[in-house]
Amino acid sequence: MEGNRPRRTLLVLLIILLSTMLSGCLHVRAAMTISGEDKVSGEVLVATETPDGKVPFDLRPPPDLADRVHVTPYKEGTRVGANLSFNDLSYEEVEQLATAMSPSDSRFSLKMHRSGSLVIFEGEADLTPLADTDSGIEVKLSAPGQITTTNGEESAGTVTWLLEPGEVTQPSATFQFMTGTGMDWVGWALLVCGVAVVTAGLIGGLALRNHLRTRPGAKL
């Protein structure tokens, strides 16, 4: 993957789903995972309460992602909605999925990009239309490696944000890890240094052996 290239975030799908239902009580639970190969898998549950018990939105993933994106109806008590799950999507495919469902008046923006060994997630979520409701929104993001900075609650490689209705939230996190097909400049530097040391040692050993062989009476 090209370094330093800005990407739409892995959580942009959650943002799109939230944008469809800002006028009422909203309950969202999202759990997403970035693999060591920069692939994204996760599950997003979106539910609300409506007078007629009908789901006020229709989620339709792009046909070419149908084998890895699945939407199933959700109903529990008076809450109705949908459960969306996806598996092994690339960053480009997550962006494609988000674009296919994106409203023009989204109140959310989130971005993710890789810079060397760092994967940086940052964004903004405007939940002011949900003020004075009992909405609950929880977002969890997991990735391999180390969490270097975040304004969420971190535990065992997972960052959790609880987005407050009526507020503007700016979630952010930085994970440090390399993909299975890449190596950062520090890794390359250590590799080159190691090769140089070994090479120097071999050259020095051969030179010493040659010197000893040329000495009178040498039996090497």
C-alpha positions as CSV (number, residue, x, y, z in Angstrom):
1,M,0.0,0.0,0.0
2,E,1.3,3.4,-0.9
3,G,2.5,5.3,2.2
4,N,1.1,8.6,3.4
5,R,-2.0,8.3,1.1
6,P,-5.1,9.5,2.9
7,R,-8.0,7.0,3.1
8,R,-11.6,7.1,4.1
9,T,-11.7,5.4,7.4
10,L,-12.6,1.9,8.2
11,L,-15.4,3.3,10.4
12,V,-16.9,5.5,7.7
13,L,-19.5,2.9,7.2
14,L,-20.7,3.5,10.8
15,I,-20.9,7.2,10.0
16,I,-23.1,6.6,7.0
17,L,-25.5,4.4,9.0
18,L,-25.7,7.0,11.8
19,S,-26.5,9.7,9.2
20,T,-29.7,7.9,8.1
21,M,-31.3,8.1,11.5
22,L,-30.4,11.4,13.2
23,S,-33.9,12.5,13.8
24,G,-34.8,10.0,16.5
25,C,-33.5,7.6,19.2
26,L,-30.6,5.7,18.0
27,H,-28.7,2.7,19.3
28,V,-25.5,1.6,17.6
29,R,-22.9,-1.0,18.5
30,A,-19.9,-1.3,16.1
31,A,-16.9,-3.6,16.5
32,M,-14.3,-3.5,13.7
33,T,-10.9,-5.1,13.3
34,I,-7.9,-4.2,11.2
35,S,-5.8,-7.3,10.3
36,G,-2.0,-7.4,9.9
37,E,-2.6,-7.3,6.2
38,D,-4.6,-4.0,6.3
39,K,-7.9,-5.9,5.8
40,V,-11.0,-4.8,7.6
41,S,-13.7,-7.0,9.1
42,G,-16.5,-6.1,11.5
43,E,-20.1,-5.9,12.5
44,V,-22.3,-2.9,12.9
45,L,-25.7,-3.1,14.6
46,V,-28.0,-0.1,14.1
47,A,-31.4,0.0,15.7
48,T,-34.1,2.6,16.5
49,E,-37.7,2.7,17.7
50,T,-40.5,3.6,15.3
51,P,-44.3,4.0,15.9
52,D,-45.1,1.4,13.1
53,G,-42.3,-1.0,13.9
54,K,-40.9,-0.6,10.4
55,V,-37.2,-0.1,9.7
56,P,-36.7,3.6,8.4
57,F,-33.8,2.8,6.2
58,D,-32.7,0.3,3.5
59,L,-29.1,-0.9,3.4
60,R,-28.0,-2.2,0.1
61,P,-24.3,-3.0,-0.4
62,P,-22.8,-2.9,-3.9
63,P,-23.4,-6.1,-5.8
64,D,-19.7,-6.8,-6.3
65,L,-19.2,-6.9,-2.5
66,A,-22.2,-9.1,-1.8
67,D,-19.9,-12.1,-1.1
68,R,-18.3,-10.3,1.9
69,V,-21.0,-7.9,3.0
70,H,-24.2,-9.2,4.6
71,V,-27.2,-7.4,6.0
72,T,-29.8,-9.1,8.2
73,P,-32.9,-7.6,9.8
74,Y,-32.8,-6.9,13.5
75,K,-35.7,-6.8,16.0
76,E,-35.7,-6.8,19.8
77,G,-38.7,-5.6,21.7
78,T,-39.7,-2.3,20.2
79,R,-36.4,-1.8,18.5
80,V,-35.9,-2.5,14.8
81,G,-33.0,-2.1,12.5
82,A,-30.3,-4.0,10.7
83,N,-27.1,-5.9,11.4
84,L,-24.4,-5.4,8.8
85,S,-21.3,-7.5,8.8
86,F,-18.3,-7.5,6.4
87,N,-15.2,-9.6,6.1
88,D,-11.7,-8.9,4.6
89,L,-12.4,-5.7,2.8
90,S,-9.6,-3.6,1.6
91,Y,-9.5,0.1,2.3
92,E,-10.7,0.8,-1.2
93,E,-13.6,-1.6,-0.8
94,V,-14.6,0.0,2.5
95,E,-14.7,3.3,0.7
96,Q,-16.7,1.8,-2.1
97,L,-19.2,0.4,0.4
98,A,-19.5,3.7,2.3
99,T,-19.9,5.7,-1.0
100,A,-22.8,3.5,-2.0
101,M,-24.6,4.2,1.2
102,S,-23.5,7.8,1.7
103,P,-26.1,10.6,2.1
104,S,-25.3,14.0,0.9
105,D,-25.8,15.7,4.3
106,S,-23.6,13.5,6.4
107,R,-22.7,15.1,9.8
108,F,-19.6,12.8,10.1
109,S,-16.1,12.7,8.7
110,L,-13.4,10.2,9.6
111,K,-10.1,9.4,7.9
112,M,-7.4,6.8,8.2
113,H,-4.0,6.7,6.6
114,R,-0.8,4.8,6.9
115,S,2.5,6.6,7.5
116,G,5.4,4.1,7.7
117,S,4.6,1.8,10.6
118,L,1.8,4.0,11.9
119,V,-1.9,3.7,11.1
120,I,-3.7,6.9,12.1
121,F,-7.4,7.2,12.7
122,E,-9.1,10.5,13.3
123,G,-12.5,12.1,12.7
124,E,-15.5,14.1,13.9
125,A,-19.0,13.0,14.8
126,D,-21.7,15.6,15.2
127,L,-24.5,14.1,17.4
128,T,-26.2,17.4,18.3
129,P,-29.5,16.3,16.6
130,L,-29.7,13.5,19.1
131,A,-29.7,15.8,22.1
132,D,-32.4,15.0,24.7
133,T,-32.7,11.4,23.5
134,D,-31.6,8.1,25.2
135,S,-29.5,7.2,22.2
136,G,-26.4,5.0,22.9
137,I,-23.5,4.7,20.4
138,E,-20.5,2.5,21.1
139,V,-17.6,2.1,18.7
140,K,-14.7,-0.4,19.1
141,L,-11.7,-0.5,16.9
142,S,-9.0,-3.2,17.2
143,A,-5.6,-3.6,15.4
144,P,-2.4,-5.5,15.9
145,G,0.6,-3.9,17.4
146,Q,0.8,-1.1,19.9
147,I,-1.7,1.7,20.5
148,T,0.6,4.8,20.7
149,T,-2.0,7.5,21.2
150,T,-5.8,7.7,21.6
151,N,-8.5,9.7,23.2
152,G,-10.7,6.6,23.7
153,E,-10.5,3.9,26.3
154,E,-7.9,1.3,25.5
155,S,-7.7,-2.3,26.6
156,A,-5.8,-5.2,25.1
157,G,-5.3,-3.7,21.7
158,T,-8.8,-2.3,21.4
159,V,-10.0,1.3,21.6
160,T,-13.6,2.1,22.6
161,W,-15.4,5.3,22.2
162,L,-18.8,6.1,23.7
163,L,-20.2,8.9,21.6
164,E,-22.5,11.3,23.6
165,P,-25.8,12.4,22.1
166,G,-26.0,16.2,21.8
167,E,-22.2,16.6,21.5
168,V,-19.5,16.8,18.8
169,T,-16.9,14.1,19.3
170,Q,-13.5,13.8,17.7
171,P,-12.3,10.2,18.1
172,S,-8.7,9.5,17.3
173,A,-6.2,6.7,17.6
174,T,-2.8,5.7,16.3
175,F,-1.7,2.1,16.0
176,Q,1.8,1.0,15.3
177,F,2.2,-2.1,13.1
178,M,3.5,-3.1,9.7
179,T,1.7,-5.2,7.1
180,G,2.8,-8.7,6.5
181,T,4.2,-7.6,3.1
182,G,6.0,-4.5,4.2
183,M,8.9,-3.3,6.4
184,D,9.4,0.2,7.8
185,W,12.7,2.1,7.3
186,V,13.9,1.1,10.8
187,G,13.5,-2.5,9.9
188,W,15.4,-2.0,6.6
189,A,18.1,-0.1,8.4
190,L,18.6,-2.9,10.9
191,L,18.7,-5.4,8.2
192,V,21.2,-3.5,6.1
193,C,23.3,-2.9,9.2
194,G,23.2,-6.6,10.1
195,V,24.3,-7.6,6.6
196,A,27.1,-5.0,6.7
197,V,28.4,-6.3,10.0
198,V,28.3,-9.9,8.8
199,T,30.0,-9.0,5.5
200,A,32.7,-7.0,7.3
201,G,33.3,-10.0,9.6
202,L,33.7,-12.4,6.7
203,I,36.1,-10.1,4.8
204,G,38.1,-9.6,7.9
205,G,38.3,-13.3,8.6
206,L,39.4,-14.1,5.0
207,A,42.0,-11.4,5.2
208,L,43.4,-12.7,8.4
209,R,43.4,-16.3,7.1
210,N,45.3,-15.1,3.9
211,H,47.8,-13.3,6.0
212,L,48.5,-16.3,8.2
213,R,48.9,-18.5,5.2
214,T,51.6,-16.3,3.8
215,R,53.7,-16.4,6.9
216,P,56.8,-18.7,6.9
217,G,56.0,-22.1,8.2
218,A,52.2,-21.6,8.0
219,K,50.3,-24.9,7.9
220,L,46.8,-23.6,7.2
